[in-house]
């Protein structure tokens, strides 16, 4: 998601100045996406340039912004447009494992295990945070936490798949023995 649409969605609620936008955005996402105030004002300047928001007169030393009709149309279109799946080949973990497999001296199992441990810890933390978000107004934060839990679960399944694929490759293709897979892991799974 771009900050552009997040700010437009917040301005759909009513006029706000930059600091209000930042704090409301972070509050709505449970702080999972902290915004730099410079990002907020840079994005507001672009939105103003594109006639999607307009500044209002200053109040208490702050300049609030309001959404325009073209801005409303843009945010409505964003809300009804399905989000595309993440471009997996650009995922840092996928790239790291792809490179580790063919880089001499890299312990691929250690990378998989370290990531599995970190992801499990993160999932436990998300679950703990969910238990603390039980008030009716916490629904947006709970939904963000649910998404993070589901993503962590998917990553764990993918890591299991990577590990078993490596073992299968080393066992079935003699040329693949050059992969950075510990022989004892192959023997255990044989």
C-alpha positions as a Markdown table, in Angstrom:
| # | Residue | x | y | z |
|---|---|---|---|---|
| 1 | Unk | 0.0 | 0.0 | 0.0 |
| 2 | Unk | 1.2 | 3.5 | -0.7 |
| 3 | Unk | 1.0 | 6.2 | 1.9 |
| 4 | Unk | -1.0 | 8.1 | -0.7 |
| 5 | Unk | -4.1 | 6.0 | -0.3 |
| 6 | Unk | -3.8 | 5.7 | 3.4 |
| 7 | Unk | -3.8 | 9.5 | 3.7 |
| 8 | Unk | -6.7 | 9.9 | 1.3 |
| 9 | Unk | -8.7 | 7.3 | 3.2 |
| 10 | Unk | -8.1 | 9.2 | 6.5 |
| 11 | Unk | -9.0 | 12.5 | 4.9 |
| 12 | Unk | -12.3 | 10.9 | 3.8 |
| 13 | Unk | -13.2 | 11.0 | 7.5 |
| 14 | Unk | -12.6 | 14.8 | 7.6 |
| 15 | Unk | -10.0 | 17.5 | 7.4 |
| 16 | Unk | -6.7 | 16.8 | 9.3 |
| 17 | Unk | -3.2 | 18.3 | 9.5 |
| 18 | Unk | -0.1 | 16.3 | 9.0 |
| 19 | Unk | 0.5 | 15.3 | 12.6 |
| 20 | Unk | -3.1 | 14.2 | 13.0 |
| 21 | Unk | -2.8 | 12.1 | 9.8 |
| 22 | Unk | 0.4 | 10.5 | 11.1 |
| 23 | Unk | -1.0 | 9.6 | 14.5 |
| 24 | Unk | -4.3 | 8.4 | 13.1 |
| 25 | Unk | -2.6 | 6.2 | 10.5 |
| 26 | Unk | -0.3 | 4.7 | 13.1 |
| 27 | Unk | -3.2 | 4.2 | 15.5 |
| 28 | Unk | -5.3 | 2.5 | 12.8 |
| 29 | Unk | -2.5 | 0.1 | 11.9 |
| 30 | Unk | -1.5 | -0.5 | 15.5 |
| 31 | Unk | 1.9 | 1.1 | 14.9 |
| 32 | Unk | 2.9 | -1.7 | 12.5 |
| 33 | Unk | 3.7 | 1.0 | 9.9 |
| 34 | Unk | 5.3 | 4.0 | 11.6 |
| 35 | Unk | 5.3 | 7.1 | 9.4 |
| 36 | Unk | 7.9 | 9.7 | 9.3 |
| 37 | Unk | 6.3 | 13.1 | 9.4 |
| 38 | Unk | 8.4 | 14.1 | 6.4 |
| 39 | Unk | 6.7 | 11.3 | 4.4 |
| 40 | Unk | 3.3 | 12.6 | 5.4 |
| 41 | Unk | 4.0 | 16.2 | 4.3 |
| 42 | Unk | 5.8 | 15.1 | 1.1 |
| 43 | Unk | 2.8 | 12.9 | 0.2 |
| 44 | Unk | 0.4 | 15.7 | 1.1 |
| 45 | Unk | 2.3 | 18.0 | -1.3 |
| 46 | Unk | 2.0 | 15.4 | -4.1 |
| 47 | Unk | -1.7 | 14.9 | -3.4 |
| 48 | Unk | -2.2 | 18.7 | -3.5 |
| 49 | Unk | -0.2 | 18.9 | -6.8 |
| 50 | Unk | -2.5 | 16.2 | -8.2 |
| 51 | Unk | -5.6 | 18.0 | -7.0 |
| 52 | Unk | -6.6 | 15.2 | -4.8 |
| 53 | Unk | -6.5 | 17.3 | -1.6 |
| 54 | Unk | -6.5 | 21.0 | -0.9 |
| 55 | Unk | -5.1 | 23.0 | 2.1 |
| 56 | Unk | -7.4 | 24.8 | 4.4 |
| 57 | Unk | -6.6 | 28.0 | 6.3 |
| 58 | Unk | -4.2 | 27.5 | 9.2 |
| 59 | Unk | -5.6 | 26.7 | 12.6 |
| 60 | Unk | -3.5 | 26.8 | 15.8 |
| 61 | Unk | -0.3 | 26.9 | 13.7 |
| 62 | Unk | -1.3 | 23.8 | 11.7 |
| 63 | Unk | -2.5 | 23.6 | 8.1 |
| 64 | Unk | -5.3 | 21.1 | 7.7 |
| 65 | Unk | -6.1 | 19.4 | 4.4 |
| 66 | Unk | -9.3 | 18.2 | 3.0 |
| 67 | Unk | -10.0 | 15.6 | 0.3 |
| 68 | Unk | -11.4 | 16.9 | -3.1 |
| 69 | Unk | -13.9 | 15.1 | -5.3 |
| 70 | Unk | -11.1 | 13.7 | -7.5 |
| 71 | Unk | -9.5 | 12.5 | -4.3 |
| 72 | Unk | -12.7 | 10.8 | -3.2 |
| 73 | Unk | -13.0 | 9.1 | -6.5 |
| 74 | Unk | -9.4 | 7.9 | -6.3 |
| 75 | Unk | -9.8 | 6.5 | -2.8 |
| 76 | Unk | -13.1 | 4.8 | -3.7 |
| 77 | Unk | -11.4 | 3.2 | -6.7 |
| 78 | Unk | -8.6 | 2.0 | -4.4 |
| 79 | Unk | -11.0 | 0.5 | -1.9 |
| 80 | Unk | -12.7 | -1.6 | -4.6 |
| 81 | Unk | -9.6 | -2.7 | -6.5 |
| 82 | Unk | -8.2 | -6.0 | -5.2 |
| 83 | Unk | -4.7 | -5.9 | -3.9 |
| 84 | Unk | -2.2 | -7.8 | -6.0 |
| 85 | Unk | -0.2 | -10.6 | -4.3 |
| 86 | Unk | 3.3 | -9.5 | -3.3 |
| 87 | Unk | 5.8 | -9.9 | -6.1 |
| 88 | Unk | 7.4 | -13.0 | -4.5 |
| 89 | Unk | 10.7 | -12.9 | -6.6 |
| 90 | Unk | 11.5 | -9.6 | -4.9 |
| 91 | Unk | 10.9 | -10.9 | -1.4 |
| 92 | Unk | 14.1 | -10.6 | 0.5 |
| 93 | Unk | 13.8 | -14.0 | 2.2 |
| 94 | Unk | 13.2 | -15.8 | -1.1 |
| 95 | Unk | 16.1 | -14.0 | -2.7 |
| 96 | Unk | 18.4 | -14.8 | 0.3 |
| 97 | Unk | 17.6 | -18.5 | 0.1 |
| 98 | Unk | 18.0 | -18.6 | -3.6 |
| 99 | Unk | 21.4 | -17.1 | -3.3 |
| 100 | Unk | 22.4 | -19.1 | -0.3 |
| 101 | Unk | 21.8 | -22.4 | -2.1 |
| 102 | Unk | 24.5 | -21.7 | -4.6 |
| 103 | Unk | 26.9 | -19.6 | -2.5 |
| 104 | Unk | 29.8 | -21.8 | -1.2 |
| 105 | Unk | 30.1 | -22.0 | 2.5 |
| 106 | Unk | 26.6 | -20.8 | 3.4 |
| 107 | Unk | 24.6 | -23.0 | 5.7 |
| 108 | Unk | 21.2 | -23.0 | 4.2 |
| 109 | Unk | 19.6 | -25.0 | 7.0 |
| 110 | Unk | 20.9 | -22.5 | 9.5 |
| 111 | Unk | 19.2 | -19.7 | 7.5 |
| 112 | Unk | 15.9 | -21.6 | 7.3 |
| 113 | Unk | 16.1 | -22.5 | 11.0 |
| 114 | Unk | 16.9 | -18.9 | 12.1 |
| 115 | Unk | 14.1 | -17.5 | 10.0 |
| 116 | Unk | 11.7 | -20.2 | 11.3 |
| 117 | Unk | 12.6 | -19.3 | 14.9 |
| 118 | Unk | 12.2 | -15.5 | 14.3 |
| 119 | Unk | 8.9 | -16.0 | 12.5 |
| 120 | Unk | 7.5 | -18.2 | 15.3 |
| 121 | Unk | 8.6 | -15.6 | 17.9 |
| 122 | Unk | 6.9 | -12.9 | 15.9 |
| 123 | Unk | 3.7 | -15.0 | 15.6 |
| 124 | Unk | 3.7 | -15.6 | 19.4 |
| 125 | Unk | 4.0 | -11.8 | 19.9 |
| 126 | Unk | 1.2 | -11.1 | 17.5 |
| 127 | Unk | -1.0 | -13.6 | 19.3 |
| 128 | Unk | -0.1 | -12.0 | 22.7 |
| 129 | Unk | -1.0 | -8.6 | 21.3 |
| 130 | Unk | -4.4 | -9.9 | 20.0 |
| 131 | Unk | -5.3 | -10.9 | 23.5 |
| 132 | Unk | -4.8 | -7.3 | 24.6 |
| 133 | Unk | -6.9 | -5.9 | 21.8 |
| 134 | Unk | -10.4 | -7.0 | 22.8 |
| 135 | Unk | -12.3 | -3.6 | 23.1 |
| 136 | Unk | -14.9 | -2.9 | 20.4 |
| 137 | Unk | -12.8 | -0.1 | 19.0 |
| 138 | Unk | -9.8 | -2.4 | 18.5 |
| 139 | Unk | -11.2 | -4.2 | 15.5 |
| 140 | Unk | -8.9 | -2.4 | 12.9 |
| 141 | Unk | -5.9 | -3.4 | 15.0 |
| 142 | Unk | -7.1 | -6.9 | 15.5 |
| 143 | Unk | -7.5 | -7.3 | 11.7 |
| 144 | Unk | -4.0 | -6.0 | 11.1 |
| 145 | Unk | -2.7 | -8.5 | 13.7 |
| 146 | Unk | -4.7 | -11.3 | 12.1 |
| 147 | Unk | -3.1 | -10.5 | 8.7 |
| 148 | Unk | 0.3 | -10.6 | 10.3 |
| 149 | Unk | -0.4 | -14.0 | 12.0 |
| 150 | Unk | -1.7 | -15.5 | 8.7 |
| 151 | Unk | 1.4 | -14.2 | 6.9 |
| 152 | Unk | 3.7 | -15.7 | 9.5 |
| 153 | Unk | 1.9 | -19.0 | 9.3 |
| 154 | Unk | 2.3 | -18.9 | 5.5 |
| 155 | Unk | 6.0 | -18.1 | 5.8 |
| 156 | Unk | 6.4 | -21.1 | 8.2 |
| 157 | Unk | 4.7 | -23.4 | 5.7 |
| 158 | Unk | 6.9 | -22.0 | 2.9 |
| 159 | Unk | 10.1 | -22.5 | 5.0 |
| 160 | Unk | 9.1 | -26.2 | 5.6 |
| 161 | Unk | 8.5 | -26.6 | 1.8 |
| 162 | Unk | 12.0 | -25.0 | 1.1 |
| 163 | Unk | 13.7 | -27.4 | 3.5 |
| 164 | Unk | 12.0 | -30.5 | 2.2 |
| 165 | Unk | 12.6 | -29.4 | -1.5 |
| 166 | Unk | 16.3 | -29.0 | -0.7 |
| 167 | Unk | 16.5 | -32.4 | 0.9 |
| 168 | Unk | 14.6 | -34.0 | -2.0 |
| 169 | Unk | 16.9 | -32.3 | -4.6 |
| 170 | Unk | 20.1 | -33.5 | -2.9 |
| 171 | Unk | 18.8 | -37.0 | -2.5 |
| 172 | Unk | 17.5 | -37.5 | -6.0 |
| 173 | Unk | 20.0 | -35.6 | -8.1 |
| 174 | Unk | 23.7 | -36.4 | -7.7 |
| 175 | Unk | 24.7 | -33.1 | -9.3 |
| 176 | Unk | 22.7 | -31.3 | -6.7 |
| 177 | Unk | 25.0 | -32.6 | -3.9 |
| 178 | Unk | 26.9 | -29.4 | -4.4 |
| 179 | Unk | 24.0 | -27.5 | -2.8 |
| 180 | Unk | 24.7 | -26.2 | 0.7 |
| 181 | Unk | 22.7 | -28.8 | 2.5 |
| 182 | Unk | 24.1 | -30.7 | 5.4 |
| 183 | Unk | 24.6 | -34.5 | 4.6 |
| 184 | Unk | 23.1 | -35.4 | 8.0 |
| 185 | Unk | 19.9 | -33.7 | 7.2 |
| 186 | Unk | 19.6 | -35.6 | 3.9 |
| 187 | Unk | 20.4 | -38.9 | 5.8 |
| 188 | Unk | 17.8 | -38.1 | 8.5 |
| 189 | Unk | 15.1 | -37.6 | 5.8 |
| 190 | Unk | 16.1 | -40.6 | 3.6 |
